[in-house]
Amino acid sequence: MNLTRRNILQGISLGASGILLSPFVRHLAAEEAGNFEPKRIVFVMEGNGFNPNQAQPTTIPRKNSAQSRNDVSELQDISLADHELSEAMQPLSPFKDRLAVIQGLSSRICGGGHSNNFGALGVYSSKAGAFGETIDMALAKALPSIFPQVGLGISDRPEHSIIYNTSALERGKKVPTQCRPDLAYQQLFGSVADGAAAKTFHSKTNLLDFMVDDVKRLQRQLNSTEREKLGSYLSAFESMRNRQGRLLDNQEALQNNKPQTNDKYFSDVETDRLEAQFDIGAAALISGLTNVLTIASGCGDPYFSVKFTGLGINFGKHSIGHGQSYDGMTWEQLSIKIRQFHFQLVAHLADKLQRVPEGNGTMLDNTVIVYLSDAAEGHHSRCWEWPIVVLGDLGSRLKTRGRYLCYPRYGETGHRTVANFYTSLLHAAGAPRDRLGQPDPKLDHLDQDGPLDELMT
């Protein structure tokens, strides 16, 4: 490799987009030094609850109590290899060997309801507001980057720019969720340049044009393998280069709802905006701007009644949660359709990361994507259960490949909580601690500290 500390610094200082390219250069230098251990964590949160039945593999029977809650008395640890994912999770089938479906974890301390707000990621009462640090911000401290954490999402209203709904740095310090893709794009990829570089950036609609001279200069210093990696890095920016959105396939729904069709970054259609946010999030990860990404889709009170008109559904998820049917589809079929869309976006994100070489593998090898709802197990949740889907193993730091885990029912010996899962992530990220948030006082007879042993390598 031809890079030296001297010409790395020259490449960064001479280029107008040096800060944008510096993460890539740092990665190459770290690989050369043999101390490259990247870690990235993505949280994908969907509002209105995650019915455990929609997480349950179709060929693994679910044992319910009379209240339709988990009635398992001993830990179930089953390989997914010979089992089919649920209908809702079918988009993740290509990644089944990288998945862990986790059932049976509780977080009663959150309180439940339409949303657990900051408590979903913080493990404390949702009524207390931003009562303390959330897991994504704890991980951001452990995995520093240019942007410690990037929060993207959509709310129930397209005019919302920034909301505060899921993440907190500490008690009373809420962290924003950017709900407008166009502004997220500008803030992430424009704010890292300053002075004349910022003026140049904002005068161009094509970020790749802004970077082209610096990229050519850097390419001359790289061998063929490293140039291939640079090409993958740049594909993240190219994915945003074409800002022109596509018309949705459902032309009848478009006509009935009259959405904007000019550009998904400015669209009133929720599917467009959420797709754009996933594109931006992928680019932020691949470019090295952040190592912690939180995407919140209709999360938090009062933002949970999102309409998915792009899927041909012209009323909000709040109505679906109350059992409303539409166009011959039951509320459950509508819910599954919306969840499948979210899992399609997760699969596309995983595929993008899998295409980027990194170390002896790909970026996906060093990433974990966590999917859950801010409302636990249902629209009017009680937090008896909190289904979680995990894609990736963070560089083999977690044992999440092709597993179904169901923990014993609430209060039973061996029962564990969402906090135990979050401490597992912290241990895997190299920032071990025994507790996040508040313990459940009704589980004092159980060990609520530390990670899930079944997940740790």
C-alpha positions in Angstrom: 0.0 0.0 0.0 1.4 3.4 -1.0 -0.3 5.5 1.7 1.9 7.0 4.3 1.0 9.2 7.3 2.4 12.1 5.3 0.4 11.7 2.1 -2.7 10.8 4.0 -2.6 14.2 5.7 -1.8 15.9 2.4 -4.8 14.2 0.7 -7.1 15.4 3.5 -5.8 18.9 3.8 -5.5 19.7 0.1 -9.0 18.4 -0.8 -12.2 20.5 -0.4 -14.0 17.3 0.5 -11.3 16.0 2.8 -13.5 15.5 5.8 -15.9 13.5 3.7 -13.1 11.3 2.4 -11.1 11.1 5.6 -13.1 8.2 7.2 -12.3 6.1 4.1 -8.6 7.0 4.3 -8.5 6.3 8.1 -10.0 2.9 7.4 -7.3 2.1 4.9 -4.6 3.3 7.3 -6.0 1.2 10.1 -6.2 -1.9 7.9 -2.5 -1.3 7.0 -1.6 -1.1 10.7 -3.6 -4.2 11.5 -5.8 -2.6 14.1 -9.0 -2.2 12.1 -12.0 -3.3 14.2 -15.0 -1.4 12.9 -18.3 -1.7 14.7 -21.6 -0.2 13.6 -25.1 -0.4 15.1 -28.4 0.5 13.5 -31.7 0.7 15.3 -34.9 0.5 13.1 -37.9 1.3 15.1 -41.5 1.1 13.9 -44.4 2.6 15.8 -47.7 0.9 16.8 -46.3 -2.2 18.2 -44.8 -5.5 16.9 -47.2 -8.4 17.4 -45.2 -11.4 18.5 -47.1 -13.6 16.1 -45.6 -11.5 13.2 -42.2 -12.3 14.5 -42.8 -16.0 15.1 -41.4 -18.4 12.5 -44.3 -20.1 10.8 -43.0 -23.6 11.6 -42.2 -23.0 15.2 -45.3 -23.3 17.4 -46.0 -20.4 19.7 -47.2 -21.2 23.2 -49.6 -18.6 24.5 -51.3 -18.1 27.8 -55.0 -17.2 28.1 -54.1 -13.6 27.8 -52.2 -14.4 24.5 -48.9 -13.8 26.2 -45.8 -15.9 26.0 -46.3 -19.1 28.1 -42.9 -20.6 27.8 -41.4 -22.0 31.0 -37.9 -22.8 29.7 -35.6 -21.0 27.2 -36.2 -22.1 23.6 -33.0 -21.9 21.5 -33.8 -23.2 18.0 -31.9 -23.0 14.7 -33.7 -21.1 12.0 -32.1 -23.3 9.3 -35.0 -25.6 8.9 -37.8 -23.1 9.7 -39.6 -20.5 7.6 -39.8 -16.9 8.6 -43.1 -15.4 9.3 -45.1 -13.8 6.5 -44.3 -10.3 7.8 -40.5 -11.1 7.8 -40.3 -12.8 4.4 -38.2 -9.9 2.9 -35.4 -10.9 5.3 -35.3 -14.5 4.0 -32.1 -14.0 2.0 -30.4 -13.1 5.4 -32.0 -15.9 7.5 -28.6 -17.3 8.3 -27.6 -13.9 9.8 -30.8 -13.4 11.8 -31.8 -13.8 15.4 -35.5 -13.6 16.3 -35.8 -12.9 20.0 -39.1 -13.4 21.9 -40.1 -13.2 25.5 -38.1 -10.2 26.7 -40.1 -7.7 28.8 -39.8 -4.1 29.8 -42.7 -3.4 32.1 -40.9 -0.5 33.6 -41.7 1.5 30.4 -45.5 1.5 31.2 -46.9 0.7 27.7 -49.6 2.5 25.8 -49.5 3.8 22.2 -45.8 4.5 22.5 -43.0 4.1 25.1 -41.3 7.1 23.6 -37.8 7.6 25.0 -38.3 4.6 27.3 -38.2 2.2 24.4 -34.5 2.7 24.0 -33.9 3.9 27.5 -35.7 1.3 29.7 -37.6 3.7 31.9 -41.1 5.0 32.3 -42.5 6.5 29.1 -44.4 9.0 31.2 -41.1 10.5 32.5 -40.0 12.0 29.1 -36.3 11.9 28.5 -35.5 10.4 31.9 -32.1 9.2 31.0 -29.6 8.0 28.4 -30.9 5.7 25.6 -29.0 2.8 24.3 -28.2 4.4 20.9 -26.5 7.3 22.6 -24.7 5.1 25.0 -23.3 3.2 22.0 -22.5 6.5 20.2 -20.1 7.3 23.1 -18.5 3.9 22.7 -18.2 4.1 18.9 -17.3 7.8 18.1 -17.4 9.2 14.7 -17.9 12.6 13.0 -21.6 12.4 13.9 -21.9 10.4 17.1 -25.4 9.3 16.2 -27.7 10.0 13.3 -31.4 10.1 13.9 -33.7 9.9 10.9 -37.3 9.0 10.5 -40.9 10.0 9.5 -43.8 11.3 11.6 -47.5 11.4 11.0 -47.2 14.8 9.2 -45.0 15.6 6.2 -44.4 19.2 7.4 -42.6 18.1 10.5 -38.9 18.9 10.2 -37.4 17.8 13.5 -39.1 16.0 16.3 -37.9 14.6 19.7 -39.3 11.1 20.2 -36.9 8.2 20.8 -33.3 9.2 21.7 -31.7 11.0 24.7 -28.1 11.8 25.6 -29.0 12.0 29.3 -31.8 13.1 31.5 -33.5 16.1 30.1 -31.3 16.1 26.9 -33.4 14.9 24.0 -31.7 14.1 20.7 -33.5 15.1 17.5 -35.0 12.9 14.8 -34.7 14.5 11.4 -38.0 13.9 9.5 -37.2 15.8 6.2 -34.8 13.8 4.0 -33.8 17.0 2.0 -32.7 18.7 5.2 -31.0 15.5 6.5 -29.1 15.3 3.3 -27.9 18.9 3.6 -27.0 18.6 7.3 -25.1 15.4 7.0 -23.2 16.0 3.7 -23.1 19.8 3.7 -22.3 20.6 7.3 -19.0 18.7 7.2 -17.6 21.2 4.8 -17.0 24.9 5.8 -16.0 28.2 4.2 -15.6 28.1 0.4 -16.2 24.3 0.4 -19.6 24.8 2.0 -20.6 27.4 -0.7 -19.4 25.0 -3.4 -21.4 22.2 -1.9 -24.6 24.1 -1.6 -24.3 25.5 -5.1 -24.3 22.0 -6.6 -27.0 19.4 -6.7 -24.5 16.6 -7.4 -22.3 15.7 -4.5 -20.2 13.5 -6.6 -19.2 16.4 -8.8 -18.1 18.2 -5.6 -15.8 15.3 -4.7 -14.5 14.2 -8.1 -11.1 16.0 -8.1 -10.3 14.8 -4.6 -11.4 11.3 -5.5 -9.1 11.2 -8.6 -6.2 12.5 -6.5 -6.9 9.7 -3.9 -7.3 7.0 -6.6 -3.8 7.6 -7.9 -2.4 6.6 -4.4 -4.3 3.4 -4.2 -3.7 -0.1 -5.6 -6.4 -2.0 -7.5 -8.0 -3.6 -4.4 -8.2 -0.3 -2.6 -9.6 1.5 -5.6 -12.4 -1.1 -5.6 -13.1 -0.3 -2.0 -13.2 3.4 -2.9 -15.7 2.6 -5.6 -17.9 1.0 -3.1 -17.5 3.9 -0.8 -18.5 6.3 -3.6 -21.6 4.2 -4.5 -23.1 5.5 -1.3 -23.0 9.0 -2.6 -24.1 7.9 -6.1 -27.2 6.4 -4.6 -28.2 10.0 -3.6 -26.9 11.4 -6.9 -30.1 10.6 -8.7 -32.5 12.7 -6.7 -35.4 12.2 -9.1 -37.9 10.0 -7.3 -39.9 7.2 -8.9 -43.6 7.0 -9.2 -45.2 4.4 -7.0 -46.4 1.2 -8.7 -49.9 1.6 -7.3 -51.2 4.2 -9.8 -54.7 4.0 -8.5 -53.6 4.9 -5.0 -51.6 7.8 -6.4 -54.6 9.1 -8.2 -56.9 8.8 -5.2 -54.4 10.4 -2.8 -52.7 12.9 -5.1 -49.2 12.6 -3.6 -46.2 14.6 -4.8 -44.3 12.6 -7.4 -41.4 14.8 -8.2 -38.8 13.6 -5.8 -38.8 11.2 -2.8 -36.7 13.7 -0.8 -39.5 16.2 -0.9 -42.5 13.9 -1.2 -45.6 13.9 1.0 -45.8 10.1 0.5 -44.5 8.3 3.6 -43.0 5.4 1.7 -40.9 7.9 -0.4 -39.6 9.7 2.6 -38.8 6.6 4.5 -36.9 5.1 1.5 -35.0 8.4 1.2 -34.1 8.2 4.9 -32.8 4.7 4.5 -30.7 5.8 1.5 -29.2 8.7 3.5 -28.6 6.4 6.5 -26.8 3.9 4.4 -24.6 6.6 2.9 -23.8 8.0 6.3 -22.7 4.5 7.5 -20.7 3.7 4.4 -19.0 7.0 4.2 -18.0 6.7 7.9 -19.9 9.8 9.0 -21.5 7.8 11.8 -21.3 4.4 13.5 -24.7 4.6 15.1 -27.9 5.1 13.1 -31.4 5.3 14.5 -34.3 5.2 12.0 -37.7 5.8 13.7 -40.8 5.3 11.6 -43.9 6.9 13.2 -42.5 6.5 16.7 -43.4 8.5 19.8 -46.6 10.1 21.0 -48.3 11.9 19.1 -46.5 10.8 15.9 -47.6 7.2 15.7 -50.7 7.6 13.4 -48.7 7.5 10.1 -50.6 6.9 6.9 -48.9 4.6 4.3 -50.7 5.9 1.2 -47.8 4.7 -0.9 -48.9 1.2 0.0 -52.5 2.0 -1.0 -53.7 2.5 2.6 -55.5 5.8 3.1 -55.9 5.9 6.9 -53.4 5.9 9.7 -51.9 3.1 11.7 -53.8 4.2 14.8 -57.0 3.1 13.1 -55.4 -0.2 12.0 -54.4 -0.7 15.6 -58.0 -0.4 16.6 -59.0 -3.1 14.1 -60.1 -1.2 11.1 -60.2 -3.1 7.8 -59.8 -1.6 4.3 -60.3 -2.7 0.7 -61.0 -6.3 1.7 -58.0 -6.6 4.0 -58.2 -7.1 7.7 -56.3 -5.0 10.2 -53.8 -7.8 10.6 -53.2 -8.1 6.8 -52.8 -4.3 6.6 -50.3 -4.4 9.5 -48.3 -7.2 7.9 -48.2 -5.3 4.6 -46.7 -2.3 6.3 -44.3 -4.4 8.3 -43.1 -6.2 5.1 -42.3 -2.8 3.6 -40.1 -1.9 6.6 -38.3 -5.3 6.4 -37.8 -4.7 2.7 -36.0 -1.5 3.6 -33.9 -3.3 6.2 -33.0 -5.9 3.6 -32.0 -3.3 1.1 -29.8 -1.6 3.8 -28.2 -4.9 4.6 -27.6 -5.6 0.9 -25.9 -2.3 0.4 -23.6 -2.9 3.4 -22.9 -6.4 2.1 -21.6 -5.0 -1.2 -19.0 -2.9 0.5 -15.6 -4.7 1.1 -14.1 -4.2 4.5 -11.2 -6.0 6.0 -11.5 -9.6 5.1 -15.2 -9.4 4.5 -17.8 -6.7 4.1 -19.4 -3.8 6.1 -22.3 -6.0 6.9 -20.0 -8.4 8.7 -19.1 -5.6 11.2 -22.6 -4.3 11.6 -25.7 -5.2 13.6 -29.2 -4.0 12.7 -31.8 -4.2 15.4 -35.5 -4.0 14.6 -38.1 -3.4 17.2 -41.2 -1.2 18.0 -41.4 1.6 20.4 -44.7 0.2 21.5 -43.5 -3.3 22.5 -46.0 -6.1 21.6 -49.0 -4.2 20.5 -50.9 -1.0 19.6 -52.0 -0.7 23.3 -48.9 -2.3 24.7 -48.3 -3.6 28.2 -44.7 -4.5 27.6 -45.1 -8.1 28.8 -43.1 -9.0 25.6 -40.9 -7.0 23.3 -40.1 -8.9 20.1 -36.7 -8.0 18.6 -35.1 -9.0 15.3 -31.3 -8.8 15.0 -29.5 -8.9 11.6 -25.7 -9.2 11.8 -23.3 -10.2 14.5 -21.0 -7.2 14.9 -17.9 -8.9 13.6 -18.7 -12.2 15.4 -19.1 -10.4 18.7 -22.7 -11.7 19.0 -24.1 -15.1 18.5 -27.0 -14.1 16.3 -26.6 -16.3 13.2 -29.7 -18.2 12.3 -31.3 -18.4 15.8 -34.7 -18.3 17.4 -34.6 -17.5 21.1 -37.7 -17.3 23.3 -37.2 -16.5 27.0 -39.4 -17.8 29.8 -42.6 -15.9 30.5 -42.6 -12.8 32.7 -41.6 -13.6 36.3 -40.5 -17.2 35.5 -37.0 -18.3 36.4 -34.8 -17.5 33.5 -36.9 -14.6 32.3 -34.9 -11.6 30.9 -35.6 -8.1 29.9 -34.9 -5.7 27.1 -32.3 -4.1 29.3 -30.3 -7.3 29.3 -30.4 -7.2 25.5 -29.1 -3.6 25.5 -26.3 -4.4 27.8 -25.4 -7.3 25.4 -24.9 -4.7 22.7 -22.8 -2.6 25.0 -20.6 -5.6 25.9 -20.2 -6.4 22.2 -19.3 -2.8 21.4 -16.5 -2.9 24.0 -18.3 -0.7 26.5 -19.5 -3.3 29.1 -21.9 -2.3 31.8 -24.3 -4.3 33.9 -27.4 -2.1 33.6 -29.1 0.4 31.4 -32.2 2.3 32.6 -34.3 1.2 35.5 -34.9 -2.3 36.9 -38.4 -3.7 37.1 -39.3 -3.8 40.8 -41.7 -6.7 40.2 -38.7 -8.8 39.1 -36.5 -8.3 42.2 -36.4 -12.1 42.6 -34.6 -12.4 39.2 -31.2 -11.2 38.0 -31.8 -8.2 35.9 -28.2 -7.2 35.4 -25.7 -8.0 32.7 -26.0 -9.3 29.1 -27.9 -12.2 27.6 -25.4 -15.0 28.0 -26.9 -16.8 25.0 -25.9 -14.0 22.7 -22.3 -13.4 23.9 -19.3 -15.0 22.3 
